[in-house]
Amino acid sequence: MSSLGEMCSAGERRDAATQDHDLNTLISSTQWLRHYGLKQSKLSLSEILANISFKHSEDYVHTLGKSVSSQYGCGMFPQFTIHGTIYNLIASQHELEEICTRLESKGNLYQHRLNWLMTGSRQLFGVIQEKSVTVVVDLGSSSLITHHQQAKRTLNQVIREQVSQIDSFNIIGSGAHVNAWRQKAVDTNEKHLRSATDWLSALEPEASCQINTANALLKAMEDTMTEAVYLFVVGDFADNITDVLRMRLDGNGCPVHTVSFNAKAEKTILALKHVSFLTAGRFHAFAEISIFVDELCDSSGNKAGCEASEFSTELPGGVPPGCGVREDVYLVWREKEEALQIKNQIQGILTELFPPESKSEADSWCGCASEACLSSRQWLEEFGLKAQKLTIYDALASCAFRHSDGVVDMKSTPDKSLQSDAETGKKLINAKYCSRFVHMRWKDGSVVHVYVTAEECRQYEEKMLKALGALQRRMEWLRGGSRALFGNVLEDRVYLLLDTSESMRRHLPWLKEKAYQLIEEQLCQKQKVNMLGFGTHVTPWRDKLTEVSSQLLVSAQHWIDKLQGGGSTNTLGALAWALGDEGTQAVYLLTDGRPDQPAKDILEQVRRWSPVPVHTISFNCDDHDANSFLYGLSQQTGGRFISYFTDAQEEPTPERPYENEDLQLLKTEVEEGQKALENVLGLRAQCILLDTFHHGTSDTNQRPCHGPQLQSLQGGQREQKCKRIKSARCAAQTKSSLLRLLSSSGTTDARAPLHSSTVPKQGWLLPESLELFQSNADKQMQVLHKLGVTLDENRDKKKKKKKRKPKEFLGMSTAEWLKANSLVAKRLTILDAVAPAAIAHDAKYVPMLEKHVYSKVFNEVLHLVHISQGGTQKQTLINPLAVNLEHYKSRLSKVLQVYERRLNLIAWRALPQEEKDKFGGEPVAFREHRGALLDVLERLGWPVAQEELSALEEQIHTGHGFLQQAAELQGVAGQAARDAQSTTNSSHKETLPKNQRENPKRPLDSLRGQKVVARSEASGVYHSGIARKCLPGKRVKVDFSSGACEVVPLCDVLTVGGCGPCPPLAVADYVLVATGTEDLGDHFLPGVVIATPRRLEAADKLFTILKYSNKEVHAVRNKVIKISHTRYQATCFRLRQLQLTRNSNNLFMAKCDWLAESDQ
């Protein structure tokens, strides 16, 4: 869509440029629209459709007797219809809205142009489009004085508004006499404009004379500088004036534009139109609306009333009846209507394909003011760090100022060998105050200095800690109750889809408890809810959404209690049921694995349904593909993704790429806040160190005097005042408090100001600036050494504090702990590992054999391991090649280490100190000293229950058994794969002949045996022949019809005959024409077609061709081969080269013969 973006940006620049200057341009509407029309701005309907869409292919198939359309893009593009044609949309909603904005701007531009055309002198006189004009004025013989005065005011207005913008002009008066203001057109300037206005004011109305009016027009046309003549007629013509004008003006080349002012007779308008038509001019007419009111005023003699009428009737008026519509106005109006019509069509597409959300439904859940009704993203927009202006740049905006440097002239000692004055050199220096302030990189990339006072640091720290506390409380709130599993239910009409497949059977009791909690905490506050359980089949609680009430919620709890696990995972059926309900606002889908249907099919189906957010919940799911599907479904529909594990608080967990979206946003915000707080504290610590270096104290309470000496730039009085204040006692920074500040800021590097993480990445700096900042860093290190503070010790202390042993939940009984952490709960049994590649296989009873038999088709297709299920007739067939057993062994080993650590700690803590001393005082491994430890515990009366030790030992023993089985499966799978590969290779070799196994198959020779026309290197012309074979290097061996055999480049070979193309020939086509003898066969020469057969004569079948040697030849179509212009030129060039070579050889031989004869 790059072309659409360029079109919009360029159009916007053009639109902005035309708003102020180009509305009042004195050009015709046709020319104006060439610059600012819809087509010029690429906003016509055809150009917009080409940029935002493409046509959906459709055609009529005669075999089927109906129209068919392409199906390749069904569902991929939104479709809309314009003028009966279907288009596929490729533009975004934002781009369509931008086009509507531009079209609306164009409509406003055209409306402004219309207003300009229909006001002022343009309404009365029209638009003067030429640069040099002569105006012929005929005031007529009307007895109404007001008409003459109005006509003069109109002409004065034309002079002010339009004539003043052209190059030259002249005015001629026509009446009883022809009276010219100037003999020829003169330049437009202030003096001439004022003179013309005075001349018009003194012009008296005279009776119109047909001869004088014609003479005035002819006199105006005699001026060679005049580009056009404007005839301004007030009132009606006298009798027969039109005939004289037609006779005198007919055939004259200069255009005459006629303007009728307050004409009543229709014959006057027709005569003026004819004059304009004869001279290729334009016609304009204007009549006042209150013309009859003026007559009444004039006849009554009421002067005051007439003046009022003149004032009130100066502007009202328009085109009189019978004059038609002004063409310049109509063109702009039509363009404006087209722009508005296209805008309405684009808005219709927006409304159809991107319907706005219903306010009544959206406000029911989005407009809630409570924080509980907001998602994490919405909550951060209102209460996040950016909303509270707590980012590092917002915090330091008030105490940051720019770094100042500049180039100055410096005097230096000249060379001793030269006797001259001191040399002047350029040097970059920094401002004096820069050496006293800490620097950092600002968000725009510039370097700034900051000074963080104690009060500013304290206030920011309090605000940040308060914000981080709110974020932490929000996270804890989301982790509590039903929100830990289902998230925060925001909508009022929701569907809850619960997976009840076989894999969920053992988790159903726990899941039911969470569902009860969800009903009591969140669903009871909603408007309508419905629940579905889906396994192989969908089990709904109600057929559709149901109003929430206390009785119905009790019924929902009973329905949940009756849910049973079993079957597969029919995710698509559950989504179809929920999304098929018209009132659904959101769907909450909880599942623990892959769906029965392919993930791509489900996503495609959901895309076609109503746009309802689907919030997906991954429950104890380590399957990457299943998590990818759930995450993609939530992103596609605008929902949230939640990943929940029952062992989420334990340390040994596998890698999980998808996280709870709500919690992840809050975690990211907390990390950014902690980093910003560390940065501010680090900058405060650096400010203290620089203050201490320059002033010998780190007083933080007296900032104006104990900070860097900005007072030196403000005069001596301030400096003296500061010195007096410095003598007062103040609380200095102690060594311990400074150490705590440095520790909390995370500043652990000796070059903290330059390389620490407390400031953004520095990037490139000028050497002089880098030297200055390095000097500041050295100052800080000197202060630290004086105080006896070493950052290395501080860093070591922090590292020691960070090394903590993992927590062990020993206060909980082992039986309770194993409910959530056993191998079964963690899904780490060998059956859980191979479950994705397992196929349930039942035996079939054969009455004839009187026993159950199993199909062996799987044995032939896959290398499977058969595992019998007790004494039943069921088997599970497993493909170990499709299971990542190495990853399973790694996870299982980590869990076994946790079991052994817990077993060791339980046994060791139960021993008294004297018994511990017998084992050396250090914890020992229980399994290595099992007998001795059990004897001691038995002697002590079992201070720890024996069942706890036995349960852990059993888990460890079972886990090692699973490790052994996984290793054996790996060995069997590897051996089976190697055997299968060797069997496949041997069988493949046996089926192939020996010569095929040794020699690779050559590519097919498509030219072998083909009739061709190839160019001979010897003669330079093309000969007919047979292609024998293709050779390496793009060469072909050809047997010519003359008997010769040559190797020809592939580019000089043309295939003929057979099913090859035979395009029609036209005049000026380049061809090869065949000429030949019976002995040598056909040879082809280049030529150009100069005549084709007559189509009406069946006997005429010959083409006339001009050969390269300027000789004409006639040939039938099968003796002519059409070639390209490039091949024609290359062939002619080679023939000329051969001809020159032969001529030079003949000349050389003739010269040799002549020399031989002369020697004799």
N, C-alpha and C positions, 0 to 999 in steps of 0.2 A: 504494500500500500504506500510505497514511497512516493509515487506519482501523485496520489491524492493529497498527501501531506504537503508536497511542494506546491500543488495547485492552490490549496487553501492559504498557505503562508504568503505566496505571491499575490493572490487575490486580495488578501487583507491589506497588504501594503498599498496596492493600487486604490482600493476603496478609501483608505484613510487619506490618500493624497488628493482625491477628487472632491472631498467634502467641502473644502474652503475655497479653492481657486477656480476649478473648472466648471462650476455651475453656470457662471455668467459669461462663458466664452461666446463670442459673436460668430458662430458657425451654424450651419443648418443642422437640423435634428438627425439627418442621415449621417453626416460626417461625425457628429457628436456620439452617436451610437456605435460608430465604427471603433471608437476609442473606449467607450464605457458601457457597451451593450453586454448582454448575457453571453453571447458567443465569444466576444473578445475576452471576457473574464472567465471563460470555460465553465459557465453556469447554465448553459442550455440543457434541456432535459436529456438529449442524446449523450452529451459529454459527461453529465453527472452519472447516468446509468452505466456508461462504459467504465467509469472509475470505481463505482461502488458495487458492481455486480457483473454477471455474464449471463447470456441467454441460456435457458434450459432447452436443450436440443429436442426438437419435435418434427416429425415428418409423416407424410401419408404413405402407407405401404399398400400397394395395389394388390398384392397376394392376399393380405388379410382383409383388405377392404375397409381399413380404418386408420386413424392417426395413432401413432405410437410415440412415446417419449423415452429418452434415455433414463436408465435406472442407476447409473454408476455413482451419482452423487446424492442419492436419496438419504435424507437424514443428516448429511454432512453440512449443508448450508441452509439457512432460513430462506424461504421463498416468498415472493410477492408478485402480484400481477399488475401490469400497467398496459392499458389499451389492448387487453386480451392476450398479452405475451407474458410468459412466466420467466422470472429472473431469479438467479441464485445470488443472495447477498454475501459480499465478502468484506464489507466495511463494518466498523464497530458503531455502537450507539453514539459514542462521543463524536465520531467523524460525521455522522448524519446530523447531529445537533449543530455541529459547526457549519455545515452546509446551509441549514435552515437559518442560522444567524447571518450568514453572508447574503442569502437571498433577501432576507428582511432588510438588511442594510442597503442592498441594491434597490429594493422597492422604495425606501425612504429617499434615496438619491434621485430616482426618477420623479418622485412626488415634488421634491425641491425644484427640479428642472421645470416641471409643469407649472409650479407656482411662479417661477421666474418668467416663463413665457407668457403667462396670463396676467401679469401685473406691469405697471409702469408703461414706458414707451413701447415695450414689446407687444402689449395688448392693443395699443392704439395704432401703431405704425408697422409692426412686424419686426423682424431682425435684419439689420444691415449686415450682409455677409461679405461684401467686397471691401477692399482697402482704399478705393478712390471712387467717389460717387458724385452725381449732380442731382439735386432735388428740384423738380419743376413744381411750383405751387400754383394751384388754381383755386382762389378763394371763392369764386362763383359770385352770383348776383343776388344771393338771398338777402332778404330785408332784416333777418334776425341778427342783431349785433352780437348776441351771446354766442351764436354759432361761430362767427368770425373770431371772437376772442378765445373761444375754446380751441379752435384750430391753431391759432398762434401759440397758445400755451402748449399744445401737443407738440408742435414743431420745436419749440424751445426745449421741451423735455427730451425730444429725440436728439437734439444737438448736445445737451448736457450728458446724456447717458450713453449714447452710441457713437455719434459723429466724433466725439472727443477721443475715441479709441481707435480711429482709422487714420490713414496717412494724409489724405487730401480730400477736399470737398468744394462744392460750389452750389449756389442757390439761384434759380431763375424764376421770376414771377410772370404769370400769364394772366392776362385780362384783356382790357381794351388795347394795351400795348404789351410788348415783350420787354421786361425790365430785368436785367441780370445784375446780381450782386458783384460778381467779378467776371471778367471775360473768359477766364479759364480757371480750372480747379487750382486751389492754393493749399499750401501745407497747413496741417492742423496745429494751431498753437493757441495760447490764451488770448492773444490779441485778436486773431481772426475769429475765434468763437464768440468773443464779446461783440465784435463788429457785426457778425451775422445775426446775432440776437437782436441788436438794436435795429438793424435793417428790416428784420421781419416785423418788429413792433411798429415800425413806421409804414409798413406796406398796407395800402388801402384796398378794400375789396372792390373789384370791378366786374362788370358783366363778362361772362365767358364768351370768347370768340373762337370759333372752330379753327380759323386760319391761324390765329396767334398761338393757340395751344399747340398746333402741329409744328409751327415755326420754332416755338420754344423747345420742343422735343428734339427737332433736327439740330438746333443750335447746341444743345447739350451733347448730342452724339458726335458733333464735329470735333470736340475736345479729345485728343488722342490719349490723354491721361485718364480719362473716365472709363472705368470698368463696367458701370451700370448706371442707368437713369431711373430715378424714382419719381413717378407722377402722382402727386398728392392732390386729390380733387375733393373739394368741400361741397356737399349738396349734390344736385343733379346737373347733367349736361344740358346745354341748349339743344334746340332741334337740329337734326342732321349732323351734329358734331361727330357722331360715331362714323358716318360714311367718310368724312374728310380724313379722320385719323386712320381708317383702314386703307384709304388710297395712298396717303403720304408715308405711312410707316411700314407698309407691307414689303417684305424682302430686306429690310435693314438688319445688319448683323448685330448691333449692340442691344443687349437685353433691356427691356423696359419693364420695371416692376410697378404695378399700379396699386394705389391705396385709395380706397373709397371711405370718406368720412361723413357720416350722417346722411347717406343717400336714401331717398324714399322710393324713387322710381326703379322698377326692376330692369328697364332697358338700359339705365346707366350702368348697373352692375354687369349686365351682359356685354355691353360695349367695352368696358374696361377689361373684362376677362378675355375678350377676343384680342385686344391689343397685347396683353401679356402672352397669349398663346402664339400670336404671330411672331413675336420677338423672343420667344423662349424665356419669358420672364415669369414672375410670380404675381399672384393677386392676393390682396389683403383688404378686408372690410371691417369697419367698426361703426356702431351706431349707439348713441346714448339711449338709455332706457327712458329717461324723463324728458324726451325731446318735446312732447306736447305740453308739459308743465312749463317749459321755457317759453313757449309761444304765448301761453296765458299771461305769464309775467310781463312779457314784452308788450302785449296789447293793453294790459291794465295800467301800465305806467308806474307800477309800484316798484321803485328802485330798491328798497330794502328787501322786499320779497324776492326780487330777481337775484340780488347778491347772495341771499341765503340759498336760493335754488342752485346757483352756480357752485357754491361750496359743497352742497350736498350731492350734486350730480356730477362731480368731477371724475369720480372713479367708476360708478356703476355703468355698465354697458357690456356689449358683446357683439358677436357676429350677427348681422341682420338676417331675417328670413330669406331663404333662397340662395344664400352664399355657400352653403355646404359647411363642412367641417375643416378647420385649419389643419393642413397636412402636417406641419411641424409638431403641433400639439397631439395629433392622433398617433403619430409614430412613437412618441415617448409614452403616451398613455397605453398603447398596445404592448410595449416592452414592460411597462410596470405591471399590467395585468398578467402577462406571461410569467413574470418573476413570482408574483403572488400565487399563481396557479401551481407552478412547480414547487413552491414552498409548501403549499397545502398537500401536494402529492407526497413529498418527502416526510412531512409530518404524519400523513396517513400510514406510511411504511413504519415510522417509529411507533405509532400507536398500535399497529397490528403485530409487529414483531417484538417490541419491547414495551409491553403494557405496563403502565405505572401501577405500583402496589396500592391495593385498596386501603384507604386511610382508616376506614372503620375497623378493618381486621389488623392492620399493622400497628395502629395505635393501642390496640388492646393489650399488646405485650411489649412493644418497644417504647411506648410513652410513659412507662412506669417510672416514677421518680426514685423508687427505692433501689438501693445498691443490689438487692437480691434479684432484681429483674434485669440486670445487666450482665452481658457476657464479659469475659476478661478484657477483650479488645475495647468494648464500649466503656468499661470501667476505667481503663487506663487513659482513654481520651478525656475523661472528666476528672480523674483523681491521680493520674500518673505524674511522673517527674516533670515532663514537659508542660503539662497543664498547670502545675504549681510553680513553674519557672525555677526548677531546682537543678537543671543541667549545669555543668561547670561553666559554660559560657554565659548563662543567665546570672549565675552567682558572681562571676568576676567582672561583669559588664561595668559596674560602678567603680571598680578600683583598678581598671586597666587603662593604659595610655600607650600611645604608639612609640616605637623605637625610632629615634631621630639620628640621622647621619648625613654627611654631605662632603663635597670636595672643596678644598681650600688651596690657596697658593702658599707654598712653603719655600723659604729662602734656604739655600744650601751652599756649602763651600765649593768654589769652582776648582777646576783642575789646577794643580800647582804649576804646570807648564804654561798655563795661559794667564795673562795679565788682564783680568776682567772683573766686573762686579759679581756679587753673589748671584747664583743661578736660581731661577724660579721653577719649582716643580709642583705637580699636582699630587695631592694626598687625600685619601678618604679618612675622615676622622668621625668619631661618634660624639654625641652630646655629652657634656660633663656629668649630667645626672644619670646617664645610662649605667655607669660603673657602680651605682649605689642601689640598683633595683634588680629584682629577679625577673627573668624573662621567660616567655613561653610562646608556643606557636598558636595563633588564633585560628578560628574555624575557616577564615578566608585564605589561610596560608601565610599571612603576614606575621611578623615578629612584634610582640607587644611586651611591655613591662607591667608588672602587677605589684601592688603592695597590699597584702591582706592583713588588716588590723586584727587585734585580739577580739574585739567586739563583733566584727564581721564574721570571723571564723567561728566564734561561739554561736552566733545566731544561725549561721548556715548549718552548723553541726546539729543544732537542736531541731531545725526544720527537717533536715535530711533523716535524722534518726526517727522523727515522728512519721515521716512518709514511709520509711522502711518498715517501721512497726505496723503501719496500716497495710502495707503489702504482705507482711508476714501473717497478719491476722486474716487477711483475705485468703492466703494460701491454706492456712489451717482450717478455715471455714469450708473451703472447697474439698479438703481432705476428710472432713467429718461427715458422719451420717450417710445418707443415700447419695450425696453429691460425690463421694469418693468413687463410686461405681458408675452412676448414671450422669454425673455432672449436674450443672445448674439448669433445670428445666425452665426455659424462658417463655415459651409459647403457651397459649390458653387452650388450644385444640390439638392434642397430641395423640400419637399412636405409639405403643410400647410393644416391640417385637422381641420375644425371648426365644433363644435357641434351645430346643428340647431334644436334640439329636442324641445318638448313643454316646458320643464323647462327653456330653454334658451330664450324663446320668449321675455320676458320683458327686457333682457339684450342685445338683438341684436343691438339696436341703439348705445349703448356705445361700444360694441364689434366691430362694423363696423368702428367707429372712430379710434379705436386702430389698426385695420387691415389696414386702409388707412395710418396711421403713420408708420406701419411696412414696407409697400411698399416703401414709400418715403425715409425712413432712412436706411433700410438694404437690402431689396430684390432687389432694383434697382442696387446694386453692385454685384449681383450674376450672374452666367452663365445661369442656367436653373432653372425654378420654375414651380410649378403647385399647384392648390388649390382644395380642396374638401369640400363640405358641406354635412354632414351626419345627417339624422334623421332616419326615417324608411327606406328610400332609400338613396343611395349615389348620390350626384349631383356634377359632376366634372366641373371644368372650362375648361380644355382641356383633351384630351384622354391620353396624356403622357406629360413628361417634355418638356417645350418650352423655346427657347432662349429668354433671357430678352432683351426688347427694350422699348423705351418710349411709342410707340403706344400700345404694348401689356399690359403694366402696366396700361394704361388708360382703356383698355378693362377689365382688372382684377378688377379695382375699380368699373366699371359699373356692373360687375357680382356680386361683393360683395354687392352692393346696392340693388340688386334684391333678396337677400336671405330672405326667410321667415321661421319662426319658426313653428314647429309642428311635431308630430309623436314621435316615440321612439328613442332609441340610438343604432344605428347599428354600433358599433365600429369595429367589426371584418370585416365587408364589406369594410369600409374605409381603414383599414390597409392592407387588401388583395389587394386593388387597388393600393395603394402607393408602397407597397413592391414588387408588381408584375412588376413594371417598372425597367428594368435592369440598368438604369443610376442613380437610386436614391442613394444619399449619406447619407441622413438623413431625418427623418420624425418628424414634430412638431405637436403633437396631443393636442388639447385643448378641454376639456369637463368638465361638471359640475356634473357628477353623475355616477352611475353604468351602465355598458353596458347591452344590451339585452341578450347577450350570457354569459354563466358561465365564470368567470375569468380564471379558470384553463384551459378551452378549448382554450381560446384566447392565453394564454401564451404558450401552447403546440403547437398551430399552428404557432405562430411567431417564435418559436424555430426551426421549420422545414424550414422556409423560409431563404432567404439570410441574412447574418449577417450585418444588417444596423441599426445604432443607432436610437432609437425612443425616442425623448425628449418629456416628458409628462408635460402638464400644467393643474393643478387642479384649476378650476375657481369657486370661492365662494362655495367650497365643504367642508361640515363638516362631510360627511359620511365617517366613519373610513374604512369600507370595500372598498369603491370606491378609497379612497386615497391609501390604501394598494395595490390595483390592479395597479394603475398608478405608484406608486413607484417601485413595483416589475417589471413591464414592462420596466421601464427605466434602472433599475439595470441589468436585464437579457440581454438587448441589448446593454449595454454600453452607454446609454444616460444620460441626466440630468433630474432631477425632479424639477418643479417649482410650488409653491403653491401661488396663488394670491387671495386676498380678496379686494373687493372694500372699505371695512371699515378697512383696515389694520392700519391706523393711529389712530383709535379711541381706547379708553381704554377698554370698555366692550366687549371682544372677547372671545369666547369659547376656550376650550383646543384644540390645533392643534398639533398633534405629529409630522407631517411632515412639514419641512421648505424648503425654497428655497435653493437648494444645493449650487449654486454659492455664494449667500450671506452668507450662514452659514460657508463656508470655510473661507471667509474673516473675519467674526465676530470672529471666533475661533483664527485666526492669530492676530487680534487686541487685544483680551483678553490676549493672550500669551505675546505680546509685552508690554502691559501695566503692566502685572505682572513682567516681566523681568526688566522694568524700575524702578518699585517700589523696587524691590530687590536691584538693584545697588544703588539707592538713600539711602535705608536703611543701606546698608553696609558702604556707605560714611559717614552717620550720626554717625554710631558706631565708625568709625575710628576717627572722630573728637572728640568724647567724650573720647576715650582712650588717644588720643594725649593731650587733655586738662588736663586729670588726671595726666599724667606722666610729662608734661612740663609746666603746668600752663597756657598755651595758646593754641589756636586752629588754629594756623597759617597754612594756606593751601598753601602758595606760596613758602615756603622754605622747601620743602619735605625732602631733604637729611638730614637736621639737626633737624627739628621739628617733624619728625616721630619717631617711635620707634628706640632705639639706637642700630642699627646694627653695628655702628662704634666701639662699644666695642669689637666686634669680629675681628676687622681689625687693631687694633694697636692704640697706644696712640696719634700719630701725628694727625690722622684724628679726634680724640676726641677733641684735643685742638683747631683745626681749626673750628670745629663745635661750640665750646663754644664761640669763638670770633664772629662767625656769629650770634649766638643767641642774642647777645646784641643789634643787630640792630633792629629798629622799623619795625613792620609789621602789616598788617590788620588782626585783630583777628575776630573770628566768634561771631557775636552779638547774643543776646537772641532771637530777632525776626527772624533773618535769620536761626538760628538753629531750631526754632519752625516750620518755614515754611518747612525746609528740612525734619524734622521728620513727619510733616503732609503729605507731598507729597509722602514719602516713605511708608506710611501706618503703621508705627511702633506705636502701641498704647498700648502695654503691658509693664508692669513694668519689666518683665524678657525678654526683647526683643531679646537679642542674643540667648537665649535658646529656646524660644517658639514662636517667631514671625513668620509671614508668609513671611518674607523677605528672608528666606533661606529655602532650601529644608528640608524635614522631617529628624530629627536627627537620629532616630534609637538608637541602643544600643551604649553606650560609656563606656570606662574604668572609674572606680570611680575616679582615679587620674585626668584623663582628664576632667571629668565632674566637678570636684571640681575647676580646673583651669578656665574653661569657666564660672562657676558660679561666681568666683572671678572677672572676667572681667565684668560680668553683674553688679555686685555690684559697681564697679568703675564707670561705666556709670551712675548709679543711683545717686551716690554721686555728680557727676558733675552737673546733672540736678537739684538736690536740692540746690546746691550752686548758680546756676543761677536763682533759683526761678521758674523753669519750671516744671509744673506737667502735666503728660501725661493724667491724668483723665480729666483735664479741656480741653485739646486739643481734647480728644475723644468726650466730650460732645458737643464742638463746631461743630465737624464734623457731629455728629448726628443731631444737629439742622439744619445744612445746608442741610442735605439730606432730611429732612421733607419738602417737597414742595407739594403744592396743585396741583392737576391735572389741566392741561390746559383746558380751555373751549373756544371753537371757537365761541365767541359771536360777533366777527366782521362780521361774515357771516349771511346773512338773514336766518330766520328759514325755508323759502320755499326751498332755496338752500341747506341748511343743511339737510333737511329731504329727499332730493333726494337720498342721500347715506346712511341715517341713519334711515329711517322710518322702521316700522315693515315689510312692504312689501319688501323693499330693503334688509333688513337683513334676510329675509326669516324666520320670526318669527310668521307668522300667524298660526292659528290652522290647516289649510289645508297643509301648509308646514311641520308641525310637523308630520302629519299622512300620508303624501304622500308616504313614502316607503312602507306602508302597505295598500295602496288604490288600488281598482280595479274598472275600469270604467265599468258600467253595463247599457246597453241600453234595452229599452222595445221593445217587438215584437208585432206587430199588428196581431190579430187573426180575420179574416173576419167573422167566424161563431159567435163569441162573440161580434163583432163590437166594440172592444176596445183593448187597449194596455195592455199586461200582462208582468210580470217579473218572471223569473225563481227563484224557491225557493231552488235550489240545494245548494247554498252557505249557506243558513240558516241551513241546515242539517249538513254541514261540519264544518263551523266556526261560532263563536259567533261574529256577525258583527253588526255594526251600520250603518243604512241607512240614507244618507243625500240627500235630494231632491235639485235639481238645478233649482230653480224658477218654471216656468210653463212648462219647457221642459220635454221630455220623457226620460231624462238621470238621472241616479243615480250613486253615488260613494259609493262603499261598503268598509268599513274600519274595519280592525281587530285591536282594541286598545291594545290587548295583545302583539302585535309585535312592539309597539312603546314605547320608553323610555320617558314617559311623565314627570317623575320627573326631568330628565335632561333638558327637554324643559322648564319647569316651572322655574328652576333655571336661565337659560339664559334670559328668558323673564323678570324676576324680576330685574336682573341687568340693563337691558336696560331701564326699567321703572324708575329706580332710576336716570339714566342719564337724561331722559326726565324731571323728577320733579326738578332736580337740575338746569337744563337750564331754566325751567319756573320760578323758584324762583329767579335766578340771573337776568333774563331779567326784571322782574317786579320790583325787588329791586333797580336796577341801574337806572331805569327811575324815581325814586322818588327823590325830593329835600331833603336837609338835615333836614329841619324843619319837613317834613312828616316822615322821618326815625326816628326822635327823638320821635315821637308819638308812634312808635312801639317798643321803648326801645333802639334804636340805633343798634340793631343786626338784621341780615337777618331773615325773618320769612317765613314759608311755605305758598305758594300761595293758596293751596287748603284749608288750615285751616282758612285763613283770606280772602277768595275770595271776598266776598261782599264788605268789607271795602276797599280792594285794588282796585277793579274795580271802586268804587265811587271816590276814589282819582285820579285815572288815567283819569276818565271821566272829573273830575273837572279841571284837568291840560291840557285838550285838547288832550288826548291820545298821550303822548310823545313816546310811543311804539305802533306799529300798533296792532289793536285788532285782526287782522287775525293771527298774530304770536302766540298770546296767545291761540286763539281758535284752531289753528292747533295742538299745543302741548297738549292741553287738550283733543282733540279728540283722539290723539295717546294714551294718558294715559288711557282714558276711554275704548278704543278698547282693549288695552293690558290687563286691568283688566277683561274685558269680556272673552278674550282668557284664562286667568288663571282660571276663573270660569268654562269654558267649559272643560278645561283639567282636573280639579278636578272631575267634573261630569263623564267624560269618565273613569277616574281611578276607581271611585266608581262602575260604571256600569260594567267595565271589571272585577273588583275583584269579584263582586257578580255573574257575569256570569260564571267565572271560578269555584267559589265555588259550584254553582248549577250543573254545568256539572260534577264536581268531585263526588258530592253526588249522582247524577243520575247514573253515571257509576258504582259506588260502589254498589248501591242498586240493579241495574239490574244484576250485576255480582253475587251477593249473591243469588238472586232469581233463577238463572239458575243452580245453583249447589245444589246437594242433601245435606241434613243436615250432614250426616256422613262425606262427603268430605270437607265441610266447617270447620268442627271442627278438623278433623284429617288430617295432611299433608300426601301427597302421598309418599309412600315408594319407594325407588329405585328398579329397576327391578332386580330380582334374576336370573342371567344368568345360574347358575349351577343347578337349581332345575330340577330334573328328568333326568339329564345327566348320562350316563354310565361313571364311573370313575374307576381308580385304585388308592387306597389310602393305606398308611402305617398304620398298626395297632400298637398301643403302646404296646399291650400285647405280640405279637409274633415278632415284629420288621420287618416283611416282608410286601410286598405289596399284597393286596387282591382286587379282582374285586368286584364292588358293584354299588349302585345307590345313587347319591347325593340328599338328601331330601331338605335341605335349608341351606342358609348361615347365620351364627351367627355373632354377634359383636365380634370385636377383631380378624378378619381375620381367622375365624374358620368355618368348614363345618361339618354338621351332615350327616353321611354316613351309609346306610344300606348295610352291606356286604352280599355276596351271601351265606355265611355260616349261616346266620340268626342273626349274632351279629350286634349291632348298636353302633357306637362310634362317638365321636366328634374329628375330625382330624384337625390339622393346615392346612391352605390353601396351604402352600408351599409343603406339602406332598401329594397333590392330583393331579393326571394326568387324563385329559379327554381322552377317547378312543371312537372309532367308529364314525359313522356319517361322517361328512365332515372334520374331523380332518386331520392334515398332516401325511403322511406316507413316510418319506424320505428313500432313498436307503441306504442299509447297506454295509459297506466295512470292510475289516480286520482291527482289533484294535479298532473298535467302541465299546462304552460302552452301554449295554442294560440291560433290565429286561426281563427274560425268564420265561414263564408260565409253572408251574408244578402243578398238582392238582389231586384231587380225585372227584368222583361223589358226595360224601357226603358234602365235604367242599368247593367245587368249586375251581377255579384257584387261586393260589397264586404265586407271582412273586419274583424271586431271582436275584440278580445282577450278571453280567457276562461280558465276553469280547468275541467278534466275532473272531474266529481263522480261519474260512474257510467259503467261500460263495459257492452257487450252481454253477455248470459248465454251462456256457452260451450256449454251443453247444448241451447239452443234455436237452431235454424238460422235461424228467421225473425227473430230479434232481431238487428239490425245497427246500431242507433242508439246513439250516444254522448250522454250528458246533460252539457251544458256550462253553467256559470254564467258569464254575461257580466260585464264590468266594471261594468255598471249594475245588478247584482244580479237579473237576469232569467235564467230558465232557458230553454234552447233544446235541441232534439234535432236531431242531424245525422248523416249517414252519414260514413264514413271519408274519402271523396274530397272532402268539403267542409270538412275540418279540416286545418290545417297546424300541426305542432308547432314551437314556438319556445322560446327560452331565457328564463330568468327576467329577465335584464337587458332584453331586447327588450320583454317584457311590461310591465315597470315604465315603460320609456321611452314606450311607446305610450299607456299609461293617463295618464301625466303630460301628454303633449301634448294628449290629448283633453280633459282637465280644463282646461288652459290655454285652449284654444279655446272651451270652454263658458263660462268666466269672462269672456273677451273679448266674446263675444256677449251675455251678460247685461248687462255694463256698457254696451255700445253701445245695447241696447234700453232700459235705464234712462235713459240720456242722452237718447235720442230722446223718450221719454215725458215727461221733464222739460221738454224744449224745447217740446213740444206744449202742456203745461200752462201754461207761461209765455206762450206766444202767445195762448192762450185768455183768460188773465187780463188781458193788455194790451187785448184787445178789449173 
